Amino acid sequence: MDKIKNIAAGAFFIAGLVSCGSVKNVTETVASQPLRTVETEHLLKNFKKTPAKGFMFGHQDATVYGIGWEGDQDRSDVKSVCGDYPAVCGWDVGHIELGNDESLDKVSFDRIRKGIIAQYLRGGLNTVSWHLNNPLTGGDAWDVKNDSVVTSILPGGVNHKLFLTWLDRLATFFNSLTTASGEKVPVLFRPWHEHTGNWFWWGKSHCTPQQYKDLWQMTHDYLRSQGVNNLLYAYSHGGEGTKEEYMERYPGDEYVDLLGFDCYQSDGVKGVDAYKKNMTTVLTYLTRLGKEHHKPIAVTETGLEALPMDTWWTEVLFPLLDQYPVIYVLVWRNARERPNHFFAPYPGQASEKNFISFFYQSKTLFCKDLRGLYK
């Protein structure tokens, strides 16, 4: 199903650290690496040239599984509903640090790699998060029993060398994202997210603002020292707090390419007013921060679990985003292993018809609407 939209003709642009090394050696190592591939530079340029005529719609794990299926070629719940792929595919590489073959969501990294490349060849955007395990306790990303985890992986910490092996595995994965013609696929990487909450071991009460900044900068510089030049970086908090709290742990303009936040409508239908208020508050100050720091902005995670509101897409989400220069919005995954843990419609789901209305809005951008994102 091709949608008919009033879009102007022509191209549419969405708009090493080492434990024993000196700061000088690290700086020289990083400086010697190409900052970004040509395609990645074009992606950043086109982010910044966004004419505010629309926002890209995204879905986590969109093409690897959905409600009642897994691994089907070229399938997506969103595509089954509206006839087009999401403009943005979200992925998570948790457990790659362990050397595992599968992510924490039981998707093989080979399948994720193929999905990222396929989305790039369709002209869409890929964004990657990392729910990595706790390197101090061996627990998962939500293991917050110990407040010295970040300290342990910074230079001089007991787990610094271990963490560098984790970053090596991550670098190997990002460097492996190449097409048959040899192009490295640009990716929007979103590490250390929702850090203003306390549910991850890198969260607000588990490290100081400076330690968080050091963690971010170390991650950025080490990946770059390993030849990873196909990343843009998204900074996103958990949707709580003020403008000042948002910036308290900001690692610096040279380390961040996009400003975002995660915000969900909790408590089902009852939570709609609180969701609208929270989204409006953050989008208002994020718009100002985007202008001040010359960064695009995005809603990097959102959604209403199980979609109990049939008209949520056009009566809640769209009116919120329509007021702000948002680059993209991404809803979370449609879990095939957890009943009622889904955030996008599927054929027969109650909000299906309303989502199609959302799809036909001139400002909602899906994969076929994108032109020249990497040129």
Residue pairs with C-beta under 8 A, 6 or more apart in sequence:
1 82
1 83
1 84
2 83
2 84
2 368
3 82
3 83
3 84
3 359
3 360
3 366
3 368
5 360
5 362
5 369
6 362
7 53
7 362
7 369
10 371
11 371
11 372
11 375
12 369
12 370
12 371
12 372
13 46
13 49
13 50
13 51
13 371
13 372
13 373
14 46
14 47
14 50
14 56
14 87
14 125
14 327
14 328
14 365
14 370
14 373
15 46
15 47
15 48
15 49
15 50
15 51
15 296
15 327
16 26
16 29
16 30
16 221
16 222
16 224
16 225
16 226
17 26
17 155
17 164
17 218
17 221
17 222
17 225
18 25
18 26
18 164
19 155
19 156
19 160
19 161
19 164
21 29
26 221
26 225
29 225
30 221
30 224
30 225
33 224
33 225
33 227
33 229
34 229
35 224
35 229
36 44
36 229
36 230
36 231
36 232
37 183
37 184
37 186
37 229
37 230
39 183
39 184
39 185
39 186
39 230
39 374
40 184
40 186
40 229
40 230
40 231
40 232
42 373
42 374
42 375
43 125
43 186
43 232
43 373
43 374
44 232
44 257
46 372
46 373
46 374
47 232
47 257
47 258
47 296
47 327
48 294
48 296
50 296
50 325
50 327
52 325
53 362
53 363
54 362
54 363
54 364
54 365
54 369
55 321
55 326
55 327
55 328
55 329
55 363
55 364
55 365
56 86
56 87
56 88
56 125
56 327
56 328
56 329
56 365
56 366
56 370
57 78
57 86
57 87
57 88
57 328
57 329
57 330
57 359
57 364
57 365
57 366
58 86
58 87
58 88
58 89
58 90
58 125
58 127
58 328
58 329
58 330
58 331
59 76
59 77
59 78
59 86
59 88
59 89
59 90
59 330
59 331
59 333
59 334
59 343
59 344
60 89
60 90
60 91
60 92
60 301
60 330
60 331
60 332
60 333
60 343
61 89
61 90
61 91
61 92
61 105
61 107
61 333
61 334
62 76
62 77
62 78
62 85
62 86
62 89
62 90
62 344
63 74
63 75
63 76
63 85
63 89
63 115
63 118
63 119
64 70
64 71
64 107
64 111
64 112
64 115
65 71
65 107
65 334
65 335
65 336
66 75
66 76
66 77
66 80
66 334
66 336
66 346
67 77
67 334
67 336
67 342
67 346
67 349
68 336
68 346
69 75
69 336
70 336
71 111
76 85
76 86
77 334
77 342
77 344
77 345
77 346
77 347
78 84
78 85
78 86
78 344
78 345
78 366
79 85
80 346
80 347
81 344
81 345
81 346
81 347
81 349
81 352
81 355
81 356
81 359
82 355
82 356
82 359
82 366
84 359
84 366
84 367
84 368
85 119
85 122
85 124
85 366
85 367
85 368
86 124
86 366
86 367
87 124
87 125
87 328
87 365
87 366
87 367
87 369
87 370
88 124
88 125
88 126
88 127
88 328
88 330
89 115
89 116
89 119
89 124
89 125
89 126
89 127
90 126
90 127
90 128
90 129
90 301
90 330
90 332
90 333
91 112
91 115
91 116
91 126
91 127
91 128
91 129
92 103
92 104
92 105
92 128
92 129
92 130
92 131
93 103
93 109
93 112
93 128
93 129
93 130
93 170
93 173
94 103
94 104
94 105
94 130
94 131
94 132
94 133
94 141
95 102
95 103
95 104
95 132
95 133
96 103
96 109
96 130
96 132
96 169
96 170
96 173
97 132
97 133
97 135
97 166
97 169
97 170
98 133
99 169
100 109
101 108
101 109
101 110
102 108
102 109
103 109
103 112
104 131
104 140
105 333
106 337
109 173
113 173
113 176
113 177
116 126
116 128
116 177
116 185
116 187
117 177
117 178
117 179
117 185
119 125
119 126
119 367
120 126
120 179
120 185
120 186
120 374
121 179
122 367
123 367
123 370
123 371
123 373
123 374
124 367
124 370
124 373
125 188
125 328
125 370
125 373
126 185
126 186
126 187
126 188
127 187
127 188
127 189
127 190
127 234
127 300
127 330
128 187
128 188
128 189
128 190
129 190
129 191
129 193
130 170
130 189
130 190
130 191
131 140
131 141
131 200
132 141
132 166
133 139
133 140
133 141
133 143
134 140
134 141
134 143
134 146
134 149
134 201
135 149
135 152
135 153
135 159
135 162
135 163
135 166
136 146
136 148
136 149
136 152
136 153
136 158
136 159
136 201
137 143
137 145
137 146
137 149
139 145
141 200
141 201
142 199
142 200
142 201
143 201
144 198
144 199
144 200
144 201
144 203
144 206
146 201
147 205
147 206
147 207
149 201
149 202
149 206
149 207
150 201
150 202
150 206
150 207
150 211
150 212
150 215
151 157
151 207
151 211
152 158
152 159
152 160
153 159
153 160
153 162
153 163
153 215
154 160
154 211
154 214
154 215
154 218
155 218
164 222
167 219
167 222
167 223
167 226
168 226
170 223
171 222
171 223
171 226
171 227
171 228
174 187
174 189
174 223
174 228
174 230
174 231
175 184
175 226
175 227
175 228
175 230
177 184
177 185
177 187
177 230
178 184
178 185
179 185
184 229
184 230
185 230
186 230
186 231
186 232
186 374
187 230
187 231
187 232
188 231
188 232
188 233
188 234
188 257
188 258
189 231
189 232
189 233
189 234
190 233
190 234
190 235
190 236
190 260
190 300
191 216
191 219
191 233
192 202
192 212
192 215
192 216
192 219
193 200
193 236
193 237
193 238
193 262
193 300
193 301
194 200
194 203
194 236
194 237
194 238
194 262
195 202
195 203
195 204
195 212
195 237
195 238
195 249
196 203
196 204
196 237
196 238
196 240
196 241
196 245
196 246
196 249
197 203
197 204
197 237
197 238
197 240
198 204
198 205
198 206
200 206
202 212
202 215
204 249
207 215
209 248
209 249
212 249
212 251
213 249
213 250
213 251
213 252
216 235
216 251
216 255
217 251
217 252
217 255
220 233
220 251
220 255
223 231
232 257
232 258
233 255
233 256
233 257
233 258
234 256
234 257
234 258
234 259
234 260
234 298
234 300
235 250
235 251
235 256
235 258
235 259
235 260
236 259
236 260
236 261
236 262
236 298
236 300
236 301
237 245
237 246
237 261
237 262
238 261
238 262
238 263
239 261
239 262
239 263
239 264
239 278
239 279
239 282
240 278
242 285
243 285
243 288
243 289
246 261
246 282
246 285
246 286
246 289
247 289
250 256
253 293
253 294
253 295
256 293
256 295
257 295
257 296
258 295
258 296
258 297
258 298
258 327
259 286
259 289
259 290
259 293
259 295
259 296
259 297
259 298
260 286
260 297
260 298
260 299
260 300
261 282
261 286
261 299
261 300
262 299
262 300
262 301
262 302
263 275
263 278
263 279
263 282
263 299
263 301
263 302
264 275
264 301
264 302
264 303
264 304
264 305
264 332
265 271
265 272
265 274
265 275
265 302
265 303
265 304
265 312
265 316
266 274
266 275
267 274
268 304
268 305
268 306
268 308
269 308
269 309
272 309
272 316
275 304
275 316
276 316
276 320
279 299
279 302
279 320
280 320
283 297
283 299
283 320
283 321
283 323
283 324
283 326
284 324
286 297
286 324
287 297
287 324
287 325
289 295
289 297
290 296
290 297
290 325
296 325
296 327
297 324
297 325
297 326
297 327
298 326
298 327
298 328
298 329
298 330
299 321
299 326
299 328
299 329
299 330
300 330
301 330
301 331
301 332
302 317
302 329
302 330
302 331
302 332
303 331
303 332
303 343
303 344
304 312
304 316
304 343
305 340
305 341
305 342
305 343
306 340
306 341
306 342
307 342
307 343
307 345
307 349
307 350
307 351
308 350
309 315
309 316
309 351
310 350
310 351
310 353
310 354
311 351
311 354
312 351
312 354
313 351
313 354
313 355
313 357
313 358
314 354
314 357
314 358
314 361
315 354
317 329
317 358
318 358
318 361
318 363
318 364
321 329
321 363
322 363
331 343
331 344
332 343
333 341
333 342
333 343
334 341
334 342
334 343
334 344
334 346
335 341
335 342
342 349
344 355
345 351
345 352
345 355
346 352
358 364
359 366
